[in-house]
Amino acid sequence: MASIALCLLLSAGSVSAQVYKIDSNDDIISAAKSLAYDLMSYYHGNESGQTPGILPGPPPAGDYYWWEGGALWGTMIDYWHLTGDDTYNDVVTQGMLWQTGPNNNYMPPNWSASLGNDDQGFWGMSAMLAAEENFPNPSGDQPQWLALAQAVWNTQADPDRHDSTCGGGLRWQIPFSNNGYDYKNSIANGIFFNLGARLARYTNNATYAKYAEDTWDWVVNVGLMDENYNIFDGAHVEKNCTDINRAQFSYNNGVFLLGAAYMYNFTGDAKWETRVNGLINATFNVFFPNDTAYEASCEEHMTCTTDMLSFKGYVHRWMATATQIVPSTADTILPVLQKSAQAAVSQCTGGTDGRTCGFQWSSGVFDGSVGAGQTMDVLAAVSSLLINESKAPLTNSTGGTSVGDPDAGIGSGSIGDDLPTITTADRAGAGVLTGVIILTAAAAFGWMGTGK
């Protein structure tokens, strides 16, 4: 029976080898539409009795934590912007608005047991993207995209989030009772940096840029980014952030690269151009062997968590956008993204439809690893190939129409008494996530050390 199943799988792969082509813009749009349909098949929040905005979860109820819903909507906003297909716009808007929380700052009480600064920040970046790309604005009685992004930024800029441990910086988790509150990491600070840089450009307000620069300086000074622009995961406050976890994840590079591009665009300071180019080189060196996206810390032995299985897509999207913000990078970035996208679609030969995507693009074959993250990765890689046909991110002086509120979120960033009681099960669930990440990183370093 096993040999029969294998033959059927191989047969499905050979038959469907030509399903996704990316040789022309029409091919790319056609492929992206199919991928978007397949991606949205993992989403059930618009069905009766389900929760709008989130993918099935969080564990153990499903595979996906709250933040990945926000990441999904960012991918779908870019999909609309790049292809012009508005099929899913109403679903995106419903999901984005359903999860804003009572203070419209993307801190919904239901998810406090795993609410990190990075989780909140992913939703904030998707709201920022909606403003930059003129995604259809919500009705006037609803929160607006720019104001939502500003609310997230304001809550994270609050001094309460930047204590003196390790000389500053955001902690990973927001509630002090969460596992991971004692950890300061690159992705939380990278998102705050990224969002500040983008708000500075969109609103022409240098205060945002000042915070972004301070965040960059802290990340470098504490040792989370080295002189070669390698970015490491994080460190613990009880060790004064000297015990740096040197695991490298691609989305850290992507989020800092795009933020640095916005800083160069906004300031014109040559140091930011140097940083952009340094990050491009580091990203390609670590995460694009043979010009194909590869999650270095977990992919070789397929120990990637559900979270990690979605990182490639963000990097593709953010690097593509960087070529519009700093056009001098296009000749370096776009040929690599083209080759990586080709590798991505070449392995989408699984499932009964012969077009299901796996995760290990460099293998050239469908690997059986399926899910929303894996499909989102390929959709992002394919749709981003249309970047030269799309408008660059807007500002409020170049056609952006989203209404902002510079005071949004101020004073609402604390976890108060209105939150539900955190149960032992909640803590256990958060602890499992933290443990998986730490064990995965430790195992990755073991394999790196032995050269396997």
Secondary structure as the mmCIF struct_conf table of DSSP 4:
data_model
#
loop_
_struct_conf.conf_type_id
_struct_conf.id
_struct_conf.beg_label_comp_id
_struct_conf.beg_label_asym_id
_struct_conf.beg_label_seq_id
_struct_conf.end_label_comp_id
_struct_conf.end_label_asym_id
_struct_conf.end_label_seq_id
HELX_RH_AL_P HELX_RH_AL_P1 ALA A 2 VAL A 15
TURN_TY1_P TURN_TY1_P1 SER A 16 GLN A 18
BEND BEND1 VAL A 19 VAL A 19
BEND BEND2 ASP A 23 SER A 24
HELX_RH_AL_P HELX_RH_AL_P2 ASN A 25 MET A 40
TURN_TY1_P TURN_TY1_P2 SER A 41 TYR A 42
TURN_TY1_P TURN_TY1_P3 GLY A 45 ASN A 46
BEND BEND3 GLU A 47 GLU A 47
TURN_TY1_P TURN_TY1_P4 SER A 48 GLY A 49
BEND BEND4 GLN A 50 GLN A 50
HELX_LH_PP_P HELX_LH_PP_P1 THR A 51 THR A 51
TURN_TY1_P TURN_TY1_P5 PRO A 52 GLY A 53
BEND BEND5 PRO A 56 PRO A 56
BEND BEND6 PRO A 58 PRO A 58
TURN_TY1_P TURN_TY1_P6 PRO A 59 PRO A 60
BEND BEND7 ALA A 61 ASP A 63
TURN_TY1_P TURN_TY1_P7 TRP A 66 TRP A 66
HELX_RH_AL_P HELX_RH_AL_P3 TRP A 67 THR A 83
TURN_TY1_P TURN_TY1_P8 THR A 87 TYR A 88
HELX_RH_AL_P HELX_RH_AL_P4 ASN A 89 TRP A 98
TURN_TY1_P TURN_TY1_P9 GLN A 99 GLN A 99
BEND BEND8 THR A 100 THR A 100
TURN_TY1_P TURN_TY1_P10 GLY A 101 ASN A 104
BEND BEND9 ASN A 105 TYR A 106
HELX_RH_3T_P HELX_RH_3T_P1 PRO A 109 SER A 114
STRN STRN1 GLY A 116 GLY A 116
HELX_RH_AL_P HELX_RH_AL_P5 ASN A 117 GLU A 132
TURN_TY1_P TURN_TY1_P11 GLU A 133 ASN A 134
HELX_LH_PP_P HELX_LH_PP_P2 PHE A 135 SER A 139
TURN_TY1_P TURN_TY1_P12 GLY A 140 ASP A 141
BEND BEND10 GLN A 142 GLN A 142
HELX_RH_AL_P HELX_RH_AL_P6 TRP A 145 ALA A 157
BEND BEND11 ASP A 158 ASP A 158
HELX_RH_3T_P HELX_RH_3T_P2 PRO A 159 ARG A 161
BEND BEND12 HIS A 162 HIS A 162
BEND BEND13 SER A 164 SER A 164
HELX_RH_3T_P HELX_RH_3T_P3 THR A 165 GLY A 167
BEND BEND14 GLY A 168 GLY A 168
BEND BEND15 TRP A 172 TRP A 172
STRN STRN2 GLN A 173 GLN A 173
BEND BEND16 ILE A 174 PRO A 175
TURN_TY1_P TURN_TY1_P13 PHE A 176 SER A 177
BEND BEND17 ASN A 178 ASN A 178
TURN_TY1_P TURN_TY1_P14 ASN A 179 ASP A 182
STRN STRN3 TYR A 183 ASN A 185
HELX_RH_AL_P HELX_RH_AL_P7 SER A 186 THR A 203
TURN_TY1_P TURN_TY1_P15 ASN A 204 ASN A 204
HELX_RH_AL_P HELX_RH_AL_P8 ALA A 206 VAL A 222
TURN_TY1_P TURN_TY1_P16 GLY A 223 GLY A 223
BEND BEND18 LEU A 224 LEU A 224
STRN STRN4 MET A 225 MET A 225
TURN_TY1_P TURN_TY1_P17 GLU A 227 ASN A 228
STRN STRN5 ILE A 231 ILE A 231
STRN STRN6 GLY A 234 HIS A 236
HELX_RH_3T_P HELX_RH_3T_P4 VAL A 237 LYS A 239
TURN_TY1_P TURN_TY1_P18 ASN A 240 CYS A 241
BEND BEND19 ASP A 243 ASP A 243
STRN STRN7 ASN A 245 ASN A 245
HELX_RH_AL_P HELX_RH_AL_P9 SER A 250 THR A 267
HELX_RH_AL_P HELX_RH_AL_P10 ALA A 270 PHE A 287
HELX_RH_3T_P HELX_RH_3T_P5 PRO A 289 ASP A 291
BEND BEND20 THR A 292 THR A 292
TURN_TY1_P TURN_TY1_P19 ALA A 296 MET A 302
TURN_TY1_P TURN_TY1_P20 THR A 306 ASP A 307
HELX_RH_3T_P HELX_RH_3T_P6 MET A 308 SER A 310
HELX_RH_AL_P HELX_RH_AL_P11 PHE A 311 ILE A 325
BEND BEND21 VAL A 326 VAL A 326
HELX_RH_3T_P HELX_RH_3T_P7 PRO A 327 THR A 329
HELX_RH_AL_P HELX_RH_AL_P12 ALA A 330 SER A 346
TURN_TY1_P TURN_TY1_P21 GLN A 347 GLN A 347
STRN STRN8 GLY A 350 GLY A 350
TURN_TY1_P TURN_TY1_P22 GLY A 351 GLY A 354
STRN STRN9 THR A 356 THR A 356
BEND BEND22 PHE A 359 PHE A 359
HELX_RH_3T_P HELX_RH_3T_P8 TRP A 361 SER A 363
BEND BEND23 GLY A 364 VAL A 365
BEND BEND24 GLY A 368 GLY A 368
BEND BEND25 GLY A 371 GLY A 371
HELX_RH_AL_P HELX_RH_AL_P13 ALA A 372 SER A 383
HELX_RH_3T_P HELX_RH_3T_P9 SER A 384 GLU A 389
BEND BEND26 SER A 390 SER A 390
HELX_LH_PP_P HELX_LH_PP_P3 LYS A 391 LEU A 394
TURN_TY1_P TURN_TY1_P23 ASN A 396 GLY A 399
TURN_TY1_P TURN_TY1_P24 PRO A 406 GLY A 411
BEND BEND27 SER A 414 SER A 414
TURN_TY1_P TURN_TY1_P25 ASP A 417 ASP A 418
BEND BEND28 LEU A 419 LEU A 419
HELX_LH_PP_P HELX_LH_PP_P4 PRO A 420 THR A 423
HELX_RH_AL_P HELX_RH_AL_P14 THR A 424 THR A 450
TURN_TY1_P TURN_TY1_P26 GLY A 451 GLY A 451
#
